[in-house]
Amino acid sequence: MKNYTFDTYISKEVLENYLSRSVSAAFFIHTKTLEDDLRALKNMGVKFVGRASGIWEPDESDEEHFKKSKYLADRIHEIDPEIILQACIFEAVYFYEDNFKIPPYVFEAFGLPVEDRCFRFKDMLFLERPNGFVWGNEGGIPDLSRTEARMWFYYRATQYIDAGYEALHMGQIHLYTANDRGMKKMAELIQMIRDYAKVHARRHKVLMDAHSHGININGKLLLDYHAMPFTRVPLLDRGGEKLVMVREGFSEGGENPNGWSDDVMPFLMEYDNWGGKVLDDFSQYSYEERATKDWWGYDQIGWFANQDEEGQRHFLEYTYKWTAINNVNAYFEVPFRRTLDKAAVRMKRADNGQWDYQDYYQINTKSKDCPMGFSQEETVKKLWASGDKLRKQAGNPKHLIDYGCRGVYDEETGIKLPEKVVVYGSFQPYVGAVANDSNSEVTRMYYIGEGIYTLSVVLPFAGEFDYAISTYGTLSATYCYDNYPRSGSSNKGIFKTTKDNTVVRFRYKFIDHQVTLEIFED
C-alpha cells in the first residue's frame, strides 16, 4: 500500500505517491455530473485532483465561487479524505475584479491600513504595457512587483485554503514576475501563503507548483514540484493525425521547501488547453501545413479528445510509458475533465440517444449518469495498476540535460571516451527525430559509467526498424549487430516490435564496441 500521510511537511516519497495518482479536472466546480464524477474518482483510485477550482474570467459572484469550491472539496473528501484538491491562480486579471471586496485580513497581512474598498484592476497591470501583456481595457497579465497584484494572489490563495484545497497551481509564473528582479517579491508572497497554510490548511500544508522548469534561489527551491505541458512532433507516414512526444525541459533541483534535497525535482506533465483549435477552417490548409500548427490545428486536449476511442486508449498508454522512461521524475497528470472550447466533440448521448456537442473532455465511462463521457477511466486504472516497473527497468537517467562523459578516459587503455554518442536509423521519426540523423540530439545517448551509454525510447507503432550507433555524428565508424565498425550510412542492424507502445533500450559499450538492444513489450 502506498503511503499518503503528511502534516505540515511532505516527504519526497509521499509527494511522488500523490503525483503518480494525479488527474487534471479543470473547473471541476462547474461539473454537471458530480455524482458520476465521484464514482469515477473512487473507481480509479485518484489521490490528486488538479485544477479543480479557479477562474480565468471571474464568475459573477466571488462569494458563490468559493461556496462552490468548498462544496466540491467536502463532497470529494467524503469519498476519500486523503485526496488533495488543487486550485488555480492564473496569469490573468480582468476589470470585473473591481467588484470584489478586499477582506481586512489581506490589508493586515501586507502591513497596510484597512480600507473599505474593492480590488483595483488597473493597479495590478504592467505600467509599461508590453506587447501582449495588456488586453485592451478588459484584462491583462498582472505585475507581481505591484502590491495590488500580490494582494489579489494572496486573497485567492487563502480563500482556497479555507475551502479545503491543499495545492495551488500558480499558472505561468515567469510572465507575471517579469518586473520582479530575482523573484524577491514572489518569494515573499509564497512564504506568506505557506505561513497561512500552516495555521489554516487541512493538514497544515499547501503544495505549490507553476508552469516552470524550476526557480532556485541560493540553492532553495521556490516551488514544491513543477508542472509543464508535453511537446510533440507530427508523424506523417502513418496517415491520420499521428504525433509523437519529444523530450523537453528539466525540473530544477535544490533544497525543496519541505526540507529534503535532490538534483531533480518531481514534476507533472499534462495535456494543456488554449482554446481548443488554433485554426478555424482546417480545409484551408494542406495535410502537411496543418501538421505543423500546434497539435494538428488543435490545442493538446482538443487533439486528444477528437481521436476515436481506440486512438485515445492508445495515446494514453503511449503517454504513460513515454513519461515513465523519458522523465523518471515526472508523472502523467491524466485528463479527467478539461475544457475543449472550439474543439467540442459531436457524439451521441447515452441518456436520450440524441446527437450533441461535448465541450469538456470527461474521462468517465459513458452512461446515463455521464451521457457524454469518453470512456477511458478503465484504461487509466489498468495503467496505474502496472506501477513503477517500467520506470525502474528502462528509465533514462534523471539528468535530462546532462549526457555525461566530459573528460572521461578508459582506465585500461587510456583512450578518451566520446562525449556524444547517437543511436540513429529508421526508428527516429517515431521518437520525434529525423530519420537516419546521426547528429540528432533527440536520440543522443546518456553515459552511465564503466564505458556504457544508454537510451530508452517508446515506439508507438509496431514494425521493423533499422539502427546503428555513431560517435560525434560521424559515419566513418558505426556499430550495430557485431563488434566490428562499418563505414557509411547503409550498414545497420534490424529489430522488430510486435506490439504498439513498445519500449526499446539501446546500450553501447565503447571500448568493446558492443551494442545491445532490449525490448520491453509489457
C-alpha positions in Angstrom: 0.0 0.0 0.0 1.3 3.5 -0.9 1.7 6.0 1.9 -0.3 9.2 1.6 0.3 10.6 5.1 1.6 14.1 5.7 1.2 17.0 8.1 3.0 20.4 7.8 5.7 18.9 5.6 5.6 16.2 2.9 8.3 13.7 2.1 9.5 13.0 -1.4 8.0 9.5 -1.3 4.6 10.7 -0.3 4.7 13.6 -2.7 5.5 11.2 -5.6 2.8 8.8 -4.5 0.3 11.6 -4.9 1.6 12.8 -8.2 1.5 9.2 -9.5 -2.3 9.2 -9.0 -3.0 12.7 -10.3 -5.6 13.9 -12.7 -6.4 17.2 -14.2 -10.0 18.2 -13.6 -10.3 21.8 -14.9 -13.1 24.0 -13.4 -14.5 20.9 -11.7 -16.7 23.1 -9.5 -18.9 23.6 -12.5 -19.5 19.9 -13.4 -23.0 18.8 -14.2 -22.3 15.1 -13.5 -20.9 15.3 -10.0 -22.3 12.0 -8.7 -20.8 10.0 -11.5 -17.5 12.0 -11.2 -17.2 11.0 -7.6 -17.8 7.4 -8.6 -15.1 7.6 -11.3 -12.6 9.2 -8.8 -13.2 6.3 -6.4 -13.1 3.6 -9.1 -9.8 4.9 -10.5 -8.1 5.5 -7.1 -7.4 9.1 -7.7 -5.4 10.9 -5.0 -4.6 14.3 -6.5 -7.3 16.3 -8.3 -5.6 19.1 -10.2 -7.2 22.4 -11.4 -10.4 21.6 -9.6 -11.2 25.2 -8.9 -10.0 28.6 -10.2 -11.0 31.3 -12.5 -9.8 32.7 -15.8 -12.5 35.2 -16.3 -14.2 35.7 -12.9 -17.5 34.2 -12.0 -20.3 36.7 -11.4 -20.1 36.3 -7.6 -16.8 35.6 -5.9 -18.6 34.5 -2.8 -20.6 32.0 -4.7 -17.4 30.8 -6.4 -15.8 29.9 -3.1 -19.0 28.3 -1.8 -19.0 26.0 -4.8 -15.3 25.3 -4.3 -15.9 24.3 -0.7 -18.9 22.2 -1.6 -16.8 20.2 -4.1 -14.0 19.7 -1.7 -16.4 18.5 1.0 -18.0 16.0 -1.4 -14.7 14.6 -2.6 -13.3 14.3 0.9 -16.4 12.3 1.8 -15.3 9.5 -0.5 -11.6 9.8 0.4 -10.3 12.3 3.0 -6.7 11.7 1.7 -7.3 13.3 -1.7 -5.5 16.6 -2.4 -7.5 19.1 -4.3 -5.7 21.8 -6.3 -7.0 25.3 -7.1 -5.5 27.6 -9.8 -4.4 31.3 -9.6 -3.7 32.1 -13.2 -1.7 34.8 -15.0 -4.8 36.8 -15.9 -6.8 39.6 -14.3 -10.0 41.4 -15.5 -11.9 44.6 -14.9 -14.6 42.5 -13.2 -12.4 42.2 -10.2 -13.1 45.9 -9.4 -16.3 44.5 -7.9 -14.6 42.1 -5.4 -14.2 43.4 -1.9 -10.8 43.2 -0.1 -11.2 41.5 3.3 -9.5 43.3 6.2 -7.1 40.4 6.9 -5.5 40.9 3.4 -4.6 44.5 4.3 -3.3 43.4 7.6 -1.1 40.7 6.1 0.6 43.3 3.9 1.0 45.7 6.8 -1.4 48.2 5.3 -4.2 50.3 6.9 -7.5 48.5 6.4 -9.7 50.2 3.8 -13.3 49.7 2.8 -12.7 49.1 -0.9 -12.6 46.6 -3.8 -9.6 45.5 -5.7 -8.3 47.9 -8.4 -7.8 46.0 -11.6 -5.7 48.8 -13.2 -3.3 48.8 -10.2 -2.4 45.2 -11.0 -1.2 45.7 -14.6 2.2 46.3 -16.1 2.6 50.1 -16.4 5.0 49.6 -19.4 2.2 47.8 -21.3 4.5 45.3 -23.0 3.1 43.8 -26.2 0.6 41.1 -25.3 0.6 41.9 -21.6 -2.5 44.2 -21.6 -5.7 43.2 -23.4 -7.4 46.5 -24.1 -9.5 47.8 -21.2 -10.8 44.4 -20.2 -7.9 42.3 -18.9 -4.2 41.6 -18.8 -1.3 39.8 -17.1 -0.8 41.0 -13.5 2.6 42.5 -12.5 3.6 40.8 -9.2 6.0 43.5 -8.4 2.9 45.7 -7.6 1.3 45.4 -4.2 -2.2 45.2 -5.6 -1.4 42.2 -7.7 0.2 40.4 -4.8 -2.8 41.2 -2.6 -5.1 39.6 -5.2 -3.0 36.5 -5.4 -2.8 36.2 -1.6 -6.6 36.7 -1.2 -7.4 33.9 -3.7 -4.8 31.5 -2.2 -6.1 32.0 1.3 -9.7 31.6 0.3 -9.0 28.3 -1.5 -7.0 27.1 1.6 -10.1 27.9 3.8 -12.2 25.9 1.3 -10.2 22.7 1.8 -7.7 22.9 -1.1 -4.2 21.7 -0.3 -2.4 22.6 -3.6 -2.2 25.7 -5.8 -1.2 25.9 -9.4 0.2 29.3 -10.0 0.0 29.5 -13.8 2.7 30.9 -15.9 4.9 32.3 -13.1 7.6 33.7 -15.4 5.2 36.0 -17.2 3.8 37.9 -14.2 7.2 38.1 -12.4 8.9 39.8 -15.4 9.4 43.0 -13.3 10.2 41.2 -10.1 14.0 41.0 -10.4 15.3 37.9 -8.7 11.7 37.0 -7.8 12.1 38.6 -4.4 8.5 39.8 -4.2 7.2 36.4 -5.4 9.3 34.6 -2.8 7.8 36.8 -0.1 4.3 36.2 -1.3 4.8 32.4 -1.5 6.1 32.4 2.1 3.1 34.4 3.2 0.8 31.8 1.6 2.8 29.0 3.2 2.6 30.6 6.6 -1.2 31.0 6.3 -1.5 27.3 5.3 0.5 26.2 8.4 -2.3 27.5 10.5 -5.4 27.1 8.3 -4.9 24.2 5.9 -6.4 20.8 6.5 -3.0 19.2 7.1 -1.2 22.5 7.7 0.4 22.4 4.3 -0.2 23.8 0.8 1.7 22.4 -2.2 2.6 25.0 -4.9 3.5 24.4 -8.5 3.6 26.5 -11.7 4.4 26.2 -15.3 8.1 26.3 -14.7 11.2 24.2 -15.0 12.2 25.4 -11.6 13.1 28.5 -9.6 16.2 28.0 -7.5 17.2 31.0 -5.3 20.6 30.4 -3.5 20.1 26.7 -3.5 16.5 26.8 -2.2 13.5 26.0 -4.5 10.5 28.3 -4.6 8.0 25.5 -5.5 7.3 22.1 -4.1 7.3 20.5 -7.6 7.0 21.7 -11.1 4.5 21.3 -13.9 4.6 21.6 -17.7 2.7 20.5 -20.8 4.0 18.0 -23.3 5.9 18.8 -26.5 5.2 16.9 -29.8 6.4 16.3 -33.3 3.9 15.3 -36.1 4.3 11.8 -37.6 3.3 12.0 -41.3 4.0 8.5 -42.6 1.2 6.7 -40.7 -1.8 8.6 -42.1 -4.4 10.4 -39.9 -3.3 12.9 -37.3 -0.5 11.0 -35.6 2.2 12.5 -33.4 4.9 11.6 -31.0 6.3 13.2 -27.9 9.8 14.6 -27.6 11.9 15.2 -24.5 11.7 18.8 -23.4 12.7 20.8 -20.4 14.1 19.9 -17.0 12.9 20.0 -13.4 15.4 22.1 -11.4 16.8 20.5 -8.3 17.9 22.0 -5.0 16.5 22.2 -1.4 12.8 21.5 -1.5 10.5 23.7 0.7 9.8 20.6 2.7 13.4 20.3 3.8 14.8 17.5 1.6 17.1 17.9 -1.4 17.5 16.3 -4.8 19.3 17.1 -8.1 16.0 16.8 -10.0 12.6 17.6 -8.5 9.4 15.7 -9.2 7.1 17.2 -11.8 3.7 16.8 -13.5 3.2 16.7 -17.3 -0.3 17.3 -18.8 -2.3 17.8 -21.9 -2.8 21.6 -21.9 -5.5 23.7 -23.4 -5.6 27.2 -25.1 -8.9 27.5 -26.9 -9.5 24.0 -28.5 -8.4 24.9 -32.0 -5.7 27.2 -33.4 -7.2 27.0 -36.9 -10.7 28.0 -37.7 -11.1 26.2 -41.0 -8.9 23.1 -41.5 -9.9 22.9 -45.2 -7.8 25.9 -45.9 -4.6 24.1 -45.1 -2.8 21.1 -46.6 -2.2 18.0 -44.6 1.5 18.9 -44.2 0.6 22.5 -43.2 -1.9 21.5 -40.6 0.6 19.0 -39.1 2.8 21.9 -38.0 0.1 24.0 -36.4 0.4 23.1 -32.7 -1.3 19.6 -32.4 -2.7 19.2 -35.9 -4.6 22.5 -35.7 -5.8 21.8 -32.1 -4.5 22.5 -28.7 -3.3 19.4 -26.8 -6.5 18.2 -25.1 -8.5 19.2 -28.2 -6.4 16.9 -30.4 -6.7 14.1 -27.9 -10.5 14.4 -27.5 -11.0 14.3 -31.2 -9.3 10.9 -31.7 -11.6 7.9 -31.7 -12.0 5.8 -28.5 -9.2 3.3 -29.5 -6.9 6.2 -30.5 -7.4 7.8 -27.1 -6.7 4.5 -25.3 -3.5 4.0 -27.4 -2.3 7.5 -26.8 -2.9 7.4 -23.0 -0.8 4.2 -22.9 1.9 5.8 -25.0 1.9 8.9 -22.9 2.1 6.9 -19.6 5.0 4.8 -20.9 6.8 7.8 -22.5 6.7 9.8 -19.3 7.9 6.9 -17.2 11.0 6.2 -19.3 11.9 9.7 -20.6 11.5 11.6 -17.4 11.8 9.3 -14.4 11.0 12.1 -12.0 7.9 13.1 -14.0 4.3 11.9 -13.6 1.5 12.0 -16.2 -1.4 14.1 -14.9 -4.2 12.3 -16.6 -7.0 14.3 -18.2 -10.2 13.7 -16.1 -12.1 16.9 -17.0 -10.7 19.5 -19.4 -12.3 22.3 -21.5 -12.5 21.7 -25.2 -13.8 25.1 -26.4 -13.7 25.3 -30.2 -12.7 21.6 -30.3 -16.0 20.4 -28.9 -16.8 16.8 -30.0 -20.1 15.7 -31.6 -21.3 12.5 -30.0 -24.5 10.5 -29.3 -25.8 11.0 -25.7 -26.3 7.9 -23.6 -29.3 9.3 -21.8 -31.6 10.1 -24.8 -29.8 8.8 -27.9 -29.6 12.3 -29.4 -26.5 13.8 -31.0 -25.0 16.7 -29.1 -21.7 18.6 -28.7 -19.5 17.9 -25.7 -17.4 20.9 -24.8 -15.5 19.3 -22.0 -13.4 16.1 -22.1 -14.6 13.8 -19.4 -12.8 10.5 -18.7 -15.9 8.8 -17.2 -17.4 5.7 -18.7 -20.3 6.8 -20.8 -23.6 6.1 -19.1 -27.0 7.8 -18.3 -25.2 9.4 -15.4 -22.5 10.8 -17.6 -24.1 10.8 -21.0 -21.1 12.2 -22.9 -18.2 10.5 -21.2 -15.2 9.4 -23.3 -15.0 6.0 -21.5 -11.3 5.9 -20.6 -11.3 5.5 -16.8 -10.7 1.8 -17.0 -7.7 2.4 -19.3 -6.1 4.6 -16.7 -7.0 2.3 -13.9 -5.1 -0.5 -15.7 -2.1 1.7 -16.4 -1.8 2.7 -12.8 -2.1 -0.9 -11.7 1.1 -1.6 -13.6 3.0 0.5 -11.1 6.6 1.7 -11.5 8.0 -1.4 -13.0 8.8 0.1 -16.4 10.2 3.3 -14.9 12.7 1.2 -12.8 13.6 -1.2 -15.6 14.1 1.0 -18.5 14.0 4.6 -17.4 16.6 7.0 -18.8 18.9 8.8 -16.3 17.1 11.6 -14.5 19.5 14.4 -15.6 17.8 15.1 -18.9 20.2 17.9 -20.0 23.4 16.2 -18.8 24.6 13.5 -21.1 27.8 12.9 -19.2 31.2 11.7 -20.3 33.0 15.0 -20.4 36.8 14.4 -19.9 36.3 10.6 -19.2 39.1 8.1 -20.1 39.1 4.4 -20.2 41.2 3.2 -17.3 42.7 0.2 -19.1 43.6 1.7 -22.4 43.8 5.4 -21.7 41.6 6.2 -24.6 39.3 9.2 -24.2 35.6 8.3 -24.4 33.4 10.2 -26.8 31.2 12.9 -25.2 28.5 12.5 -27.8 27.1 9.1 -28.9 23.9 8.9 -31.0 21.7 6.0 -32.0 20.1 6.6 -35.3 18.1 4.8 -38.0 14.6 4.4 -39.5 13.0 4.4 -36.0 13.9 8.0 -35.3 10.7 9.7 -36.7 8.8 7.6 -34.2 10.6 9.3 -31.3 10.5 12.8 -32.7 13.7 12.9 -34.7 14.6 13.0 -38.4 15.2 9.5 -39.9 18.8 8.4 -40.1 20.2 11.6 -38.4 23.4 10.5 -36.8 23.8 14.0 -35.3 20.4 14.1 -33.6 20.1 15.5 -30.0 16.8 13.7 -29.7 18.4 10.3 -29.8 21.7 11.2 -28.1 22.7 8.5 -25.6 23.4 9.1 -21.9 26.7 8.0 -20.4 26.1 5.9 -17.2 29.7 4.9 -16.3 32.0 1.9 -17.0 32.2 2.9 -20.7 28.5 2.3 -21.2 26.0 4.6 -23.0 22.2 4.1 -22.8 18.9 5.4 -24.3 15.4 4.1 -23.9 12.6 5.1 -26.3 8.9 4.3 -26.8 7.8 3.3 -30.3 4.1 4.0 -30.6 3.6 1.6 -33.5 4.8 -2.0 -34.1 7.1 -2.7 -37.0 10.5 -3.4 -38.4 13.2 -0.8 -37.9 16.9 -0.4 -38.5 19.5 1.2 -36.2 23.2 1.9 -35.7 25.5 3.8 -33.3 27.6 6.8 -34.2 30.2 8.7 -32.2 30.1 12.5 -32.6 27.7 12.1 -35.5 30.4 10.8 -37.9 29.7 7.9 -40.2 33.3 6.7 -40.7 32.9 4.1 -38.0 29.4 3.0 -36.9 28.4 0.0 -34.9 25.3 -2.2 -34.7 24.9 -6.0 -34.9 28.5 -7.1 -34.1 31.7 -5.7 -32.6 33.1 -4.5 -36.0 32.9 -1.0 -37.3 31.2 -0.2 -40.6 31.6 3.0 -42.7 28.7 4.9 -44.3 25.0 5.2 -43.6 23.7 2.0 -45.1 25.1 -0.5 -42.6 22.6 -1.0 -39.8 21.1 -3.7 -37.6 17.4 -4.7 -37.7 14.9 -5.1 -34.9 11.2 -5.8 -34.8 8.4 -4.9 -32.3 5.2 -6.9 -32.4 3.1 -4.6 -30.2 2.3 -0.9 -30.2 3.8 1.3 -27.5 6.8 -0.9 -27.0 9.8 0.3 -25.0 13.2 -0.3 -26.6 16.5 0.3 -24.8 19.8 0.7 -26.7 23.2 0.2 -25.0 26.7 0.7 -26.3 29.9 -0.2 -24.6 32.6 1.9 -26.3 35.9 0.0 -25.8 34.4 -3.4 -26.7 32.2 -1.8 -29.5 29.4 -3.9 -28.1 25.8 -2.9 -29.0 22.8 -4.5 -27.2 19.1 -3.9 -27.7 16.4 -4.8 -25.2 12.7 -4.8 -25.9 10.0 -4.3 -23.2 6.6 -5.1 -24.6 4.6 -5.4 -21.4 
